[in-house]
Amino acid sequence: MVRRIKKVAVLGSGVMGSGIACHFANIGIEVLLIDIVPRELTEAEKAKGLTLNDKVVRNRIVNDSLKAALKSKPSPIYKKSFAKRITTGNFDDDLPKIKDCDWVIEVVVERLDIKQQVFEKVDKLRKPGTLVTSNTSGISIDAMAEGKSEDFQKHFCGTHFFNPPRYLQLFEIIPSKYTDPEVLAFLEDYAGRFLGKTPVLAKDTPAFIANRIGTYSIMDLFNKVKDYGLTITEIDKLTGPVIGRAKSATFRTADVVGLDTLIHVADYIRETTNDEAHDAFKVPDYLQKMLENKWLGSKTKQGFFKKVVVDGKKKFLTLDFETLEYKEDPKPKFSVLEKTKGIDDLHKRFPVLLADKGKAGEFYRDSFYSLFQFTSNRIPEITEDIYKVDDAMMAGFGWKIGPFEIWDSLGVADTVKAMEEAGKKPAQWVYDMLAAGKESFFTVKNGRKYYYDLKTKDYKEVPGQENKLSLALLRNTNVVWENNDVSIFDLGDGVLNVEFHSKMNTIGQGTLEGLNKALDMAEADYKAMVISNEGDNFSAGANVGMIYMLAVEQEWEDLNMAIQWFQKTTMRLRYSSIPVIAAPHGMALGGGCEVCMHSDKVIAHAETYMGLVEFGVGLIPGGGGTKEFALRLGDELRPGDIRTNQFLNRYLSIGQAKVSTSAYEAFDLGYLRPGVDEVIVSRAHQLAYAKKVALEMADKGYSQPAPRNDVKVLGREALGMVYVGSDGFKTAHYMSEHDGLIAEKLGYVMAGGEISQALTEVSEQYLLDLERKAFLELCMTRKTLERINSLITKGKILRN
């Protein structure tokens, strides 16, 4: 039987329930979201003369919850209109509607008795074969399945989303002893391809995989923190991006999550387990006192951190563990962090960090050796397969690399000796692995990842790699050319991939050199080209530091040549003899957006934040972006359109530096093209799909397009509106004189200059010349240079 998910019911509309409902709506699924009926009227309802029988009252809890979710930031929905796919209801009136659903997800309060009551009703109302899952974060799946019908038990398991469901990638799947293997296989595939998640099959043990290890890592630190002699600020410095973790690191993350939530999970694990690390889950005295004082973190405005205002300036104070008073920590300084500044590869950075002879090294060795010991001891208790642990920690807690891969980077055998000396001996199976001649937990062969299997004492291929491509796994064998900013990969089957790896993947001389080299190679010997990378962001835009340096030195000829080179490169992308596919993710700003806009097709990850943001630094898009907006506007105009309105919509995308909050919004803003560009929800499948599309275009018979000489522009018809609007906004003090100048330069280029007849046809090169001239003239102004300098030195947008 081919199982298809057309409609999903989500039972429970709290933060998680509403978030899950929104994410299914994101991918086009019809959702029924229901919650309990209120027991009492609000004062507002009484004033309106409503009763408990009125539908608006009966659905108040679910509607208020969904409304709150849709207002929250970051948004749980890709695009506001997608929320229309969610229908709300209540348990008393609408639960029978689950008979029309293909998947029922329970997200009610974390109490076994209440969940069992819900499932008893679901068992009677669902149609046979319907999937039923619980979003529990730790309650026994077997216990929930007990006493239900055989068909229910076969189609029931745990499916643990992480909060927020749209953004965190982990999707733990926890079978009961009754679950049909076909159900598990379906959910693994569906979670990966449709929901864009990292599916991890876990055993039915307390807190499953990610929370069991992640909570241990945090609580072990909390219990030892006084021994380290380090401040909260110092520990957050050591446990943030430097080791591939979130900027919020440890203590700030705890404040955001809520200390009550963290303590609840720790208490639950301690009550339901009795392993060698039992005491690590104890709540230390200072944390218990914080709980009693209701210093729970962000939601109570103080936890480990407390924000105060001194002399009109915001300051963050931190808690002193001994006195429980708040103080201002000095800026953390560790010599080892200076040593690792130039080491971008985490695998190379970890050995340097743990070899440090100072406080930082002592902290790292103690915390990581404890983590390695605990994690190795949980195999095979929480899972048989070590790769699932790393997948869970990366997808659920945002670690760049998981514990076993970190261990590999340090050398397994050497680390085992160091752990023994520290009194933190790992599990026996690690010794068995080394005795079997296997020196690492993972290995790579022919672009595929393999993991050490405890049963066979040999390496097994990590499953699910068939329809995926990983540049990280191809790096040692498939790079055919590189410089400091770009690597060109041979993806096989006649397709090249261009990977940016400059800081923030900004576009400068090395990037342009790499793009042109890749085009030379592809046009000579390959079928197609893809532009993608595996960094945090596709590209943060052009290298403004280089622009600033040339402008300050008044090297106008060199700056003109640099802009022209960027324009020629984007035009080569557009008019090459082979298809070019861009596969952006994360930020695709400024020049990164222009690279995408000049590709034949964009396969954008759903979480792509795209925009032409040059206005913020006193410029207009200069790599063909302004030209491209004029071109697209001309192509979109239809007889009967109010042309100035159409122009204004596109003009404001650039003039207000609008950035899409998802790839779907990028269509509305004009950065992506309906009917041409596509969105993919699965980041793991993006590159392989982009390659497939590139080959399809090549195999169909790709013809090199001719440069356009028929771009319709509006000339003075649009330009008059720009000038009047600019004057009005300056007079009303909504924009500065310099904002007005930039707005007029932008309008001039998009309108095609002082052309008297609307819809006059001009060439792309004509528009590119206008664009480059305007860009250069803005670079010659003091206020633009002040804006660029503010971004470079302070990371802030200056409005002057």
C-alpha positions in Angstrom: 0.0 0.0 0.0 1.2 3.5 -0.9 0.6 5.7 2.1 -0.2 9.3 1.5 -0.7 12.1 4.0 -3.4 14.5 2.9 -4.9 15.6 6.3 -3.4 15.7 9.8 -5.1 16.1 13.1 -3.2 17.8 15.9 -4.7 17.2 19.4 -3.6 20.0 21.7 -2.9 23.6 20.6 -0.2 24.7 23.1 3.1 26.1 21.9 4.2 22.7 20.5 0.8 21.7 19.1 0.3 25.0 17.3 3.9 24.9 16.0 3.4 21.4 14.6 0.1 22.4 13.0 1.8 25.4 11.3 4.7 23.2 10.0 2.3 20.8 8.4 0.5 23.7 6.9 3.9 25.0 5.6 4.3 21.9 3.5 0.7 22.1 2.1 -1.1 19.7 4.4 -4.7 20.3 5.5 -4.7 20.4 9.4 -7.3 20.0 12.0 -6.1 21.6 15.3 -8.3 21.0 18.3 -8.1 21.6 22.1 -10.4 21.5 25.2 -13.6 23.5 25.7 -13.4 26.3 28.2 -15.1 25.8 31.5 -15.7 29.4 32.3 -16.6 32.6 30.3 -14.1 35.5 30.2 -15.3 39.0 31.2 -15.3 40.0 27.5 -17.5 37.0 26.6 -19.9 37.8 29.4 -20.1 41.4 28.2 -21.1 40.2 24.7 -23.8 38.0 26.2 -22.2 34.8 25.0 -22.7 31.4 26.6 -20.5 28.3 27.0 -22.5 26.8 24.1 -21.5 29.4 21.6 -18.9 28.1 19.0 -16.7 31.2 19.4 -16.4 30.3 23.1 -16.0 26.6 22.7 -13.1 27.2 20.3 -11.6 30.1 22.2 -8.6 28.1 23.7 -7.5 26.7 20.3 -8.1 29.9 18.4 -6.2 32.0 21.0 -3.3 29.5 21.0 -3.0 29.5 17.2 -3.3 33.3 17.1 -0.5 33.7 19.6 1.6 31.2 17.7 1.1 33.1 14.4 2.1 36.4 16.1 5.3 34.9 17.7 8.7 35.6 16.4 10.4 33.9 14.7 7.2 32.9 12.9 6.1 29.3 12.8 4.6 29.7 9.3 6.5 30.2 6.0 3.8 32.6 4.6 0.8 34.1 6.4 -1.7 32.7 3.8 -0.5 29.2 4.6 -2.4 29.4 8.0 -5.6 29.1 6.1 -4.8 25.4 5.7 -5.5 25.0 9.5 -9.0 24.4 10.7 -9.7 24.7 14.4 -12.1 22.9 16.7 -12.5 21.3 20.1 -12.4 17.8 21.6 -16.1 17.7 22.4 -17.5 18.7 19.0 -14.8 17.9 16.5 -12.8 14.9 17.6 -15.0 12.6 15.4 -13.5 14.5 12.4 -10.3 12.5 12.8 -11.9 9.7 10.8 -11.0 11.8 7.8 -7.4 12.2 8.8 -4.4 10.1 7.7 -2.3 11.0 10.8 -3.3 11.9 14.3 -0.7 13.6 16.5 -1.3 13.9 20.2 0.3 17.0 21.9 -1.6 17.3 25.2 -0.1 17.8 28.6 2.7 15.4 29.7 0.7 13.1 31.9 0.2 9.4 31.1 -3.3 9.2 32.4 -4.5 12.1 30.3 -2.8 10.8 27.2 -4.4 7.4 27.7 -7.9 9.0 28.0 -7.3 10.8 24.7 -6.1 7.6 23.0 -9.1 5.6 24.1 -11.3 8.1 22.3 -9.0 8.2 19.3 -9.0 4.4 19.0 -12.8 4.4 18.7 -13.0 7.2 16.1 -10.0 6.7 13.8 -10.3 4.7 10.6 -8.2 1.6 10.4 -4.7 2.2 9.2 -4.6 5.8 10.4 -1.2 6.7 11.9 -1.4 7.8 15.6 1.6 9.3 17.3 2.5 11.1 20.5 4.8 14.1 20.7 5.9 13.2 24.2 9.4 14.2 25.2 9.9 11.1 27.5 6.8 9.2 28.6 6.8 5.5 27.8 5.4 4.7 24.4 4.7 1.1 25.5 2.6 2.4 28.4 0.5 4.6 26.1 -0.1 1.7 23.6 -1.3 -0.7 26.3 -5.0 -1.8 26.1 -5.6 -0.4 22.7 -6.9 -2.2 19.6 -4.4 -4.3 17.6 -4.7 -1.9 14.6 -4.1 1.1 16.8 -1.0 -0.5 18.4 0.5 -1.4 14.9 0.1 2.2 13.7 1.1 3.9 16.9 4.5 5.3 18.0 6.2 8.4 19.4 7.2 11.2 17.1 9.1 13.8 19.1 9.4 17.2 17.4 11.7 19.7 19.0 10.7 23.3 19.7 10.2 25.3 17.6 9.0 22.7 15.1 9.6 24.8 12.0 13.3 25.5 12.8 14.7 22.6 14.8 15.5 19.6 12.6 15.3 16.7 15.0 12.4 14.3 14.7 12.8 11.4 17.1 10.7 8.3 16.2 10.1 6.0 19.1 8.4 2.6 18.5 6.5 0.6 21.0 6.8 -3.2 21.1 3.8 -3.4 18.9 4.7 -0.8 16.1 4.7 -2.2 12.6 8.1 -1.7 11.0 6.4 -0.4 7.8 5.1 2.5 9.9 8.6 3.3 11.1 10.1 3.2 7.6 7.3 5.5 6.3 7.8 8.0 9.1 11.6 8.1 8.6 11.1 8.8 4.9 8.3 11.3 5.3 10.1 13.2 8.1 13.2 13.6 5.9 11.7 14.3 2.5 8.5 16.1 3.3 9.0 17.7 6.7 12.6 18.5 6.1 13.7 16.9 9.4 16.5 14.7 10.5 14.7 11.5 11.5 16.3 9.5 14.3 14.9 6.1 15.5 15.3 5.9 19.2 14.5 3.3 21.9 11.7 3.8 24.4 13.9 4.9 27.2 13.6 8.0 29.5 14.0 11.3 27.5 15.0 9.2 24.4 18.3 10.3 22.8 18.8 14.0 22.5 17.3 15.1 25.8 19.0 12.3 27.7 22.5 13.4 26.5 21.8 17.1 26.2 20.4 17.4 29.7 23.3 15.4 31.1 25.8 17.7 29.4 24.1 20.8 30.9 23.4 19.4 34.4 26.9 17.9 34.7 28.3 21.4 34.1 25.8 23.0 36.5 26.9 20.6 39.2 30.6 21.3 38.7 30.5 24.9 37.8 31.9 26.1 41.2 34.9 23.8 40.8 35.9 25.3 37.5 36.5 28.8 38.9 35.0 30.3 35.8 32.3 33.0 35.5 29.0 32.5 33.6 30.3 34.8 30.8 33.5 32.8 30.6 31.7 29.5 30.3 29.3 30.8 27.7 32.3 32.0 25.7 33.9 28.6 25.9 30.7 26.7 25.1 29.3 28.7 22.1 30.4 29.0 18.5 34.0 28.2 19.3 33.0 24.6 19.8 30.3 24.6 17.1 27.3 25.4 19.4 24.8 28.2 19.4 25.7 31.8 20.3 23.5 31.5 23.3 25.9 28.8 24.5 25.0 27.2 27.9 23.6 29.7 30.5 21.8 32.0 28.1 20.2 29.0 26.4 19.1 27.8 29.8 17.5 31.2 30.5 15.7 31.1 27.1 14.4 27.5 27.7 13.4 28.3 31.3 15.1 26.9 34.4 11.8 25.3 35.5 11.6 23.3 32.3 15.2 22.2 32.5 14.8 21.1 36.1 11.6 19.2 35.3 13.5 17.2 32.6 16.5 16.6 34.9 14.2 15.4 37.7 12.3 13.1 35.4 15.5 11.5 34.1 16.9 11.1 37.7 13.6 9.5 38.8 13.4 7.0 35.9 17.0 6.0 35.5 19.7 4.5 37.8 22.9 4.6 35.9 26.5 5.6 36.8 25.7 9.3 36.1 22.6 9.4 38.4 24.0 12.2 40.6 24.8 14.4 37.6 21.0 15.0 37.3 20.8 16.4 40.9 19.6 20.0 41.1 22.5 21.9 42.8 21.6 24.2 45.8 22.0 27.5 43.9 19.7 26.2 41.1 17.1 25.1 43.7 17.3 28.6 45.3 16.8 30.2 41.9 13.7 28.1 41.4 12.3 29.1 44.7 13.0 32.8 43.9 11.3 32.3 40.6 14.5 33.4 38.8 13.5 31.2 35.9 15.2 33.0 33.0 13.8 35.1 30.2 10.2 34.6 31.1 10.8 36.1 34.6 13.3 38.7 33.4 16.1 37.2 35.4 17.9 33.9 35.7 21.6 33.4 35.1 21.4 36.8 33.4 19.6 39.9 34.4 19.2 43.0 32.1 19.5 46.4 33.8 19.7 49.9 32.5 22.5 52.1 33.8 22.8 55.7 32.7 20.5 54.9 29.8 22.6 52.0 28.6 21.5 48.3 28.7 23.8 46.0 30.6 23.6 42.2 31.3 24.6 41.2 34.8 25.3 37.6 35.7 24.7 35.6 38.8 27.4 34.9 41.4 27.0 31.2 42.4 28.3 31.8 45.9 26.4 35.0 46.9 23.4 34.7 44.5 23.9 38.3 43.7 24.1 39.8 40.3 27.4 41.4 39.1 29.0 42.6 35.9 31.5 40.2 34.5 34.7 41.4 32.8 35.1 40.5 29.1 36.3 36.9 28.9 39.9 36.4 27.7 41.5 33.0 26.9 44.8 32.7 25.1 43.7 29.4 23.5 40.8 31.2 21.7 43.3 33.5 20.1 45.3 30.5 18.9 42.1 29.0 17.3 40.8 32.1 15.6 42.3 31.1 12.2 41.2 27.5 12.5 37.7 27.3 10.9 37.6 23.5 10.8 36.1 22.3 14.1 37.8 18.9 13.6 41.2 20.7 13.7 40.1 23.1 16.4 39.1 20.6 19.1 42.6 19.1 19.5 44.0 22.6 20.1 41.3 23.5 22.6 41.7 20.3 24.7 45.5 20.6 24.6 45.4 24.0 26.3 47.4 24.1 29.6 45.2 26.9 31.2 41.7 27.0 32.8 40.0 26.6 29.4 41.8 23.4 28.6 41.0 22.0 32.1 37.4 22.8 31.6 37.2 21.3 28.1 39.0 18.1 29.1 36.8 17.5 32.1 33.5 18.3 30.3 34.2 16.4 27.1 35.7 13.4 28.8 32.6 13.2 31.0 30.4 13.6 27.9 32.3 10.8 26.1 32.0 8.5 29.1 28.3 9.1 29.5 27.5 8.8 25.8 29.5 5.6 25.3 27.7 4.1 28.3 24.3 4.8 26.8 25.1 2.6 23.9 23.2 0.2 23.3 20.7 1.4 26.0 19.2 4.3 24.0 20.2 3.2 20.5 22.2 0.4 18.9 23.8 2.8 16.4 26.2 5.5 17.3 25.4 7.7 14.2 22.0 8.3 15.7 23.5 9.9 18.7 25.4 12.4 16.6 22.4 13.0 14.4 20.2 13.7 17.4 22.6 16.1 19.0 23.2 18.1 15.8 19.6 18.3 14.8 18.1 18.7 18.2 20.6 20.8 20.1 22.3 22.5 17.2 25.7 21.1 17.7 27.8 21.4 14.5 29.4 18.0 15.2 28.2 15.2 17.5 30.0 13.7 20.5 31.4 10.6 18.6 32.7 12.8 15.7 34.3 15.2 18.2 36.0 12.1 19.9 37.3 11.1 16.4 38.8 14.5 15.9 40.8 14.1 19.1 42.0 10.5 18.2 40.0 7.8 19.9 42.9 5.7 21.3 44.8 8.7 22.7 41.6 10.1 24.2 40.7 6.8 25.9 44.1 6.9 27.7 43.6 10.4 28.8 40.1 9.5 30.0 41.5 6.6 32.0 44.0 8.9 33.7 41.2 11.3 34.5 39.1 8.5 36.1 36.5 8.6 33.3 36.9 5.2 31.6 34.6 4.7 28.6 32.3 1.7 27.9 33.8 -1.7 27.1 32.6 -1.6 23.5 35.0 1.2 22.7 37.9 -1.0 23.8 36.4 -3.8 21.7 36.4 -1.5 18.7 40.0 -0.5 19.1 41.0 -4.2 19.6 39.2 -5.0 16.3 41.6 -2.6 14.6 39.0 0.2 14.1 40.6 3.5 15.1 37.6 5.8 14.6 33.9 5.7 15.1 33.3 7.0 11.5 35.0 6.7 8.2 34.3 7.9 4.7 34.5 5.7 1.5 33.6 6.9 -2.0 31.7 9.9 -0.7 29.6 7.8 1.7 29.7 7.9 5.5 30.2 4.6 7.5 29.8 4.0 11.3 31.2 1.4 13.6 28.6 -1.3 14.3 28.8 -2.9 17.7 27.3 -6.2 16.6 29.5 -6.9 13.6 32.5 -5.0 15.0 32.9 -3.5 11.6 31.9 -0.5 9.6 28.4 -0.2 8.2 27.1 2.4 5.8 24.9 5.1 7.4 21.5 4.4 5.8 19.5 7.0 3.9 22.4 8.5 1.8 21.1 7.3 -1.6 19.3 10.5 -2.6 21.6 12.9 -0.9 24.9 14.6 -1.7 27.3 16.0 0.9 30.2 18.3 0.0 31.9 17.5 3.3 32.1 13.8 2.3 33.3 14.6 -1.2 35.9 17.2 0.0 38.9 14.8 0.0 38.3 13.2 -3.4 36.1 15.4 -5.6 37.6 18.9 -5.4 39.0 19.8 -8.9 40.0 23.4 -8.3 40.1 25.8 -5.3 41.4 29.1 -4.0 40.9 30.7 -0.5 37.3 31.6 -1.2 35.9 28.9 -3.5 36.1 25.1 -4.0 34.9 23.5 -7.2 33.6 20.0 -6.9 33.0 17.3 -9.5 29.5 16.0 -8.4 29.7 13.3 -11.1 27.5 12.8 -14.2 29.0 15.9 -15.7 27.9 18.4 -13.1 30.2 20.9 -11.2 29.4 22.5 -7.9 30.8 25.9 -6.8 31.2 26.2 -3.0 31.8 29.6 -1.3 33.8 29.4 1.9 35.0 33.0 2.6 34.0 34.6 5.9 30.1 34.7 5.9 30.5 33.5 2.3 30.9 37.1 1.2 31.6 37.7 -2.5 35.0 39.3 -3.3 37.8 38.9 -5.8 38.4 35.2 -4.9 34.7 34.3 -5.3 34.4 36.0 -8.6 37.6 34.3 -9.8 36.1 30.9 -8.7 32.8 31.5 -10.4 34.4 32.4 -13.6 36.8 29.4 -13.4 33.9 27.1 -12.8 32.1 28.5 -15.8 35.2 28.0 -18.0 35.5 24.4 -16.8 31.8 23.6 -17.1 31.5 25.1 -20.6 34.5 23.2 -21.8 34.0 19.7 -20.3 30.8 19.5 -18.3 27.0 19.5 -18.7 25.9 21.8 -16.0 26.8 23.8 -12.8 25.3 24.1 -9.4 26.2 26.9 -6.8 25.7 25.7 -3.3 27.6 25.3 0.0 27.2 23.8 3.5 27.9 26.9 5.6 25.4 28.5 7.9 24.4 30.9 5.1 24.5 30.9 1.3 26.1 34.3 1.2 25.9 37.5 3.2 26.6 39.6 0.1 29.5 41.5 -1.5 32.7 42.2 0.5 31.9 45.7 1.6 35.3 46.0 3.2 36.9 45.9 -0.2 34.5 48.5 -1.6 35.2 50.8 1.4 38.9 50.4 1.0 38.9 51.4 -2.7 36.5 54.2 -2.1 38.4 55.7 0.8 41.6 55.6 -1.3 39.6 57.1 -4.1 40.7 54.3 -6.5 37.6 55.0 -8.6 38.9 53.2 -11.7 39.7 50.1 -9.7 36.3 50.3 -8.0 34.6 50.7 -11.4 36.5 47.7 -12.7 35.5 45.6 -9.6 31.8 46.4 -10.0 32.0 45.7 -13.7 33.6 42.4 -13.0 30.8 41.5 -10.7 28.3 42.5 -13.3 30.0 40.5 -16.0 30.1 37.5 -13.7 26.4 37.5 -13.0 25.7 38.0 -16.7 28.0 35.1 -17.5 25.9 33.0 -15.1 22.8 34.1 -17.0 24.2 33.7 -20.5 26.5 30.7 -20.2 26.2 27.7 -22.6 25.4 25.4 -19.8 22.5 25.5 -17.2 23.4 27.1 -13.9 21.4 26.2 -10.8 21.7 28.2 -7.5 20.8 26.3 -4.3 20.6 28.9 -1.5 19.8 28.5 2.1 19.9 30.7 5.2 20.9 34.3 4.3 21.2 35.0 0.5 21.7 38.8 0.7 23.0 41.5 -1.6 25.4 39.9 -4.0 24.4 36.5 -2.9 20.8 37.3 -3.9 22.1 38.7 -7.3 24.0 35.4 -8.0 20.7 33.6 -7.5 18.7 36.0 -9.6 21.0 35.5 -12.5 21.0 31.7 -12.4 18.8 29.7 -14.8 16.9 28.3 -11.9 16.9 28.5 -8.1 16.3 25.5 -5.9 15.9 27.4 -2.6 15.7 25.7 0.8 12.5 26.8 2.6 14.6 28.5 5.2 16.2 31.0 2.7 16.2 34.6 3.8 16.7 36.5 0.6 17.0 40.2 -0.1 18.8 43.1 -1.8 19.9 45.0 1.3 22.4 47.5 -0.1 20.2 50.5 0.7 21.2 50.0 4.4 24.8 50.8 3.7 24.0 53.7 1.4 24.2 51.9 -1.9 22.0 50.3 -4.5 22.4 46.7 -5.8 25.4 46.9 -8.2 25.9 43.3 -9.3 23.0 43.4 -11.7 20.3 43.3 -9.1 18.8 46.7 -9.9 18.9 45.9 -13.6 17.2 42.5 -13.0 14.3 44.1 -11.0 13.8 46.5 -13.9 13.8 43.6 -16.4 11.4 41.5 -14.4 9.1 44.4 -13.9 9.0 45.0 -17.7 8.2 41.3 -18.3 5.4 41.3 -15.7 3.5 44.3 -17.0 0.2 43.5 -18.7 -2.2 45.7 -20.6 -4.5 47.4 -18.1 -2.0 47.3 -15.2 -1.5 50.4 -13.2 2.1 50.6 -14.1 3.3 52.9 -11.4 1.8 50.6 -8.7 3.6 47.7 -10.2 6.8 49.7 -10.3 6.4 50.8 -6.7 5.9 47.2 -5.4 9.2 46.2 -6.9 11.0 49.4 -6.1 10.1 49.1 -2.4 11.6 45.6 -2.1 15.0 47.2 -2.7 14.3 50.6 -1.3 13.2 49.2 2.1 15.8 46.5 2.0 13.1 43.8 2.4 14.4 40.3 3.3 12.1 37.3 2.9 11.4 35.3 6.1 11.2 32.2 4.0 11.8 31.1 0.4 8.1 31.3 -0.2 8.0 35.0 0.7 10.9 35.6 -1.7 8.4 35.1 -4.6 6.2 37.9 -3.3 9.2 40.2 -3.0 10.3 39.5 -6.5 13.6 37.7 -5.7 12.3 34.3 -6.9 10.2 33.7 -10.1 6.9 31.9 -10.0 6.8 28.9 -12.4 10.7 28.9 -12.7 12.2 28.7 -9.3 11.4 26.1 -6.7 11.4 25.5 -3.0 12.6 22.4 -1.2 11.9 21.7 2.5 14.6 19.1 3.0 18.1 20.7 3.3 19.6 17.2 3.2 18.1 16.5 -0.2 18.7 20.0 -1.7 22.0 19.5 -3.4 21.1 16.2 -4.9 17.9 17.6 -6.2 19.6 20.7 -7.7 22.0 18.4 -9.5 19.1 16.3 -10.8 17.4 19.5 -12.1 20.6 20.7 -13.7 21.0 17.4 -15.6 17.4 17.4 -16.7 17.8 20.9 -18.2 21.0 19.8 -19.9 19.6 16.6 -21.2 16.5 18.3 -22.6 18.8 20.3 -24.8 19.9 23.5 -23.2 20.4 26.4 -25.6 22.5 29.4 -24.6 20.2 32.4 -24.3 20.9 35.7 -26.0 21.3 38.9 -24.0 18.2 41.0 -23.8 17.7 44.2 -25.8 14.0 44.4 -25.2 13.7 45.4 -21.6 10.6 47.7 -21.2 11.2 50.6 -18.8 8.8 53.3 -17.6 11.2 56.3 -17.7 9.8 59.6 -16.5 6.4 58.0 -15.8 7.9 56.2 -12.8 10.7 58.7 -12.1 8.3 61.5 -11.4 6.6 59.4 -8.7 10.0 58.6 -7.2 11.1 62.2 -7.0 7.7 63.4 -5.6 7.8 60.6 -3.0 11.3 61.3 -2.0 10.6 65.0 -1.5 7.5 64.3 0.6 9.3 61.8 2.8 12.2 64.2 3.4 9.9 67.1 4.2 8.0 65.0 6.7 11.3 63.8 8.2 10.6 60.2 7.4 13.9 60.0 5.6 17.2 61.9 5.6 18.6 63.9 2.7 21.0 61.0 2.0 18.2 58.4 2.1 16.5 60.6 -0.5 19.5 60.7 -2.7 19.9 56.9 -2.6 16.1 56.5 -3.3 16.4 58.7 -6.3 19.4 56.9 -7.7 17.6 53.6 -7.3 14.5 55.0 -9.0 16.6 56.4 -11.8 18.1 53.1 -12.7 14.9 51.0 -12.3 13.0 53.5 -14.4 15.7 53.4 -17.1 16.6 57.0 -16.7 15.1 60.2 -18.2 13.3 58.3 -21.0 10.2 60.3 -22.1 8.1 57.4 -23.5 6.9 54.6 -21.1 7.6 51.0 -22.2 10.6 52.1 -24.3 12.8 49.1 -24.9 16.4 49.2 -23.7 19.2 46.7 -23.4 20.4 45.0 -20.3 23.8 46.6 -20.8 22.2 50.0 -20.8 20.7 49.3 -17.4 23.9 47.8 -16.1 25.8 50.9 -17.0 23.3 53.1 -15.2 23.4 50.8 -12.2 27.2 50.9 -12.0 27.3 54.7 -12.5 24.8 55.2 -9.6 26.8 52.8 -7.4 30.0 54.6 -8.0 28.5 58.1 -7.4 27.1 56.9 -4.0 30.5 55.5 -3.1 31.9 59.0 -3.6 29.6 60.5 -0.9 30.8 60.9 2.7 27.6 59.7 4.2 27.7 56.4 2.3 31.2 55.8 3.5 30.1 56.5 7.0 27.4 53.9 6.7 29.8 51.3 5.3 32.3 52.0 8.0 29.6 51.6 10.7 28.7 48.2 9.4 32.4 47.1 9.2 33.5 48.4 12.6 30.3 48.1 14.7 28.2 45.7 12.8 25.4 48.2 12.9 23.3 50.0 10.2 23.8 53.8 10.5 21.0 56.2 9.5 22.6 59.5 8.7 
